[in-house]
Amino acid sequence: MSSVASPTPFSPAAPKTPRPVLQLVDVCKLFDGFAAVDGISLDIDEGEFVTIVGPSGSGKTTLLRMLAGLESPSDGYITLRGELINDVPSNRRPTCLVFQSLALFPHMTVGDNIEFPLRVRKVAPDERRRRALELMAKVRLPEDYYAKNVMLCSGGEKQRVALARAFAYDPDVLFFDEPLSALDYKLKKLLEKELKDLHRESGKTFVYITHSLEEAMVMSDRIGVMRAGKLVQIGTPEQIYTAPADRFVAEFFGEVNVIPVRRSADGWLRRDGRPVAVAPGLAIAGDEASVVVRPEYMRFVTAEAGADNTISGTIFNEYSLGSRLQYQVRSRTGRTFLVEVPRAAAWKGDGEVTIGWDAASAIVVGG
Amino acid sequence: MHTLGETRSRFLIRAWTAFVVLAIYLPIACGALAGLSKGRYFAFPVRVLSGEWWGKTWDSFEIHVLVQNSLLIALLVTVLSVLFAFFGALAFARYPWKGRRAFQRLLLLPIFFPQPVLGLALLLWFNALGISPTWKTAVVAHLVWIVPVVTLVIAIQVFSFDPVLEEAASDLGASRLFTLRTVTLPILWPGIWSGALFAFLLSWGNFPLSLYTAGADSTVPKWLYSKMVAGYTPMVPALGTMSTLAAAALLLAGGLIRILVRRRMR
């Protein structure tokens, strides 16, 4: 093979099974010199459900827009099934984006909205209608909605219309830009599950972005965490939850206790001079680090049940989380710690407590 | 049950509405009455009512030419101004580019320019170019004043247009032309319709610009004025009333079409 300009040399690794459908190599997007997306490399496998999470302004929407062809990268490569698509316009890509605002055509009926991509492809009206009704059944829209004005639909129904329309395009990859963010909690939970079902049934590749960790955890095969245009970590929900790459990821994934420590000359990590025990093998670069302990791994220390690390303090707040209770404990040095215990293990004593955690349940992250 | 305050404010609102309606329509009604008078001269109260002058107006060859001129000018102005204004409105309300704000202000200026002065300026300009004023130059003059108005009317619609819809259409495979035809234009239709109605009515009723720039060709408002100045006949109020009624009918038809289109949507 003597052909040049093929982007394959950038992935020297042998093709994995399943094969990546989307490959990003060092993708950048500059806006007036500001890097909204700053060198992201990522392989997305066929049939995978990948979610990119990050706070607003982390560049996740810009990344998605580049994948959908609504922006072109300033640098780097995006390939779809091995073909470079950097400058392929959105209407020539076998991908489809479900917008945050859903972008339903307000002057059309539900049926016309769903049939739009079929109309573009000049599919005959009867066939279009058949396909639309089929898709409406798939996303659980009642058949008589076919002739309904789309603007008269409820939030959840609009969501389903947008989904059906995207499926009507029959894309290889579906992108989602926080489509559930405007819905109430119950409906959101329901649609998350339905989306996951749809993903499994269709076997298509889904790339989803959200700022909600919960949403990502429920649906994804893999989660990528973005911060300031960079992909900080990518892994299974399990990996991200139990082994966050750094303090940012740990804190992004729910409430955690972050205890700043320093490495002293004798090799111990110390908090305010006191040594902190951590599991062996947790290496850190540099002398400054943080020990991260999730609230559910913190517990009240008593004479019978000790812990590897202990801190004494006073309880100053107690919240009910339903089946669990959360306590805020202020240490002598004025730091606040979160302790979460099952309701059965509620603290019965006075406000003066000793809390602690085991070395095995703590994570050490840099910074 | 209403409190005294509510009853009073309701009464005030009704009274005020009645006053405004009267203030606007009473003079028009007087004009209409004048056209229905049997007498040769404009005098109140009207002694004998008759449709004689309406009939004469309706049959007059002179009036036919006037109406034809006015119609021709107004239709041309409508088509051309909507065309210019549509793209102009898209340009400054839809796409971000350097100078769009300046463009918007610059576009507004001719609206505030006193029309007689604008008419005179245009006449001098046509002379300088060696073009003798006819109904064609009047079309150009009307456009200078009406295009900005129509642009603003259409821009209001364009401002409320969500550009994401165009992105979505493209993402679903549509070409630019297909998107324009099936998404952008249908959503902007109400604004374009309003713009067209405005254009037609403003051109139809325009006097100062036509006075200077239509040359020897006369239009309805021009003729009405000249007959008021010298050679009054009851055909003046008769034609004025007809013109008003026609405009009202046009507005009603426009509103009706919109209601029908909206109903078909459901």
Chai-1 contact restraints between the chains, C-beta under 6 A:
chainA,res_idxA,chainB,res_idxB,connection_type,confidence,min_distance_angstrom,max_distance_angstrom,comment,restraint_id
A,A68,B,D171,contact,1.0,0.0,6.0,A-B,restraint_1
A,L70,B,E167,contact,1.0,0.0,6.0,A-B,restraint_2
A,S90,B,S170,contact,1.0,0.0,6.0,A-B,restraint_3
A,S90,B,D171,contact,1.0,0.0,6.0,A-B,restraint_4
A,N91,B,S170,contact,1.0,0.0,6.0,A-B,restraint_5
A,N91,B,G173,contact,1.0,0.0,6.0,A-B,restraint_6
A,N91,B,A174,contact,1.0,0.0,6.0,A-B,restraint_7
A,C96,B,D171,contact,1.0,0.0,6.0,A-B,restraint_8
A,L97,B,D171,contact,1.0,0.0,6.0,A-B,restraint_9
A,F99,B,V164,contact,1.0,0.0,6.0,A-B,restraint_10
A,S101,B,V164,contact,1.0,0.0,6.0,A-B,restraint_11
A,A103,B,V164,contact,1.0,0.0,6.0,A-B,restraint_12
A,A103,B,L165,contact,1.0,0.0,6.0,A-B,restraint_13
A,A103,B,A168,contact,1.0,0.0,6.0,A-B,restraint_14
A,F105,B,V183,contact,1.0,0.0,6.0,A-B,restraint_15
A,H107,B,P186,contact,1.0,0.0,6.0,A-B,restraint_16
A,H107,B,I187,contact,1.0,0.0,6.0,A-B,restraint_17
A,F116,B,L172,contact,1.0,0.0,6.0,A-B,restraint_18
A,P117,B,L172,contact,1.0,0.0,6.0,A-B,restraint_19
A,P117,B,G173,contact,1.0,0.0,6.0,A-B,restraint_20
A,V120,B,G173,contact,1.0,0.0,6.0,A-B,restraint_21
A,V120,B,A174,contact,1.0,0.0,6.0,A-B,restraint_22
A,N149,B,M265,contact,1.0,0.0,6.0,A-B,restraint_23
A,N149,B,R266,contact,1.0,0.0,6.0,A-B,restraint_24
A,Y169,B,L172,contact,1.0,0.0,6.0,A-B,restraint_25
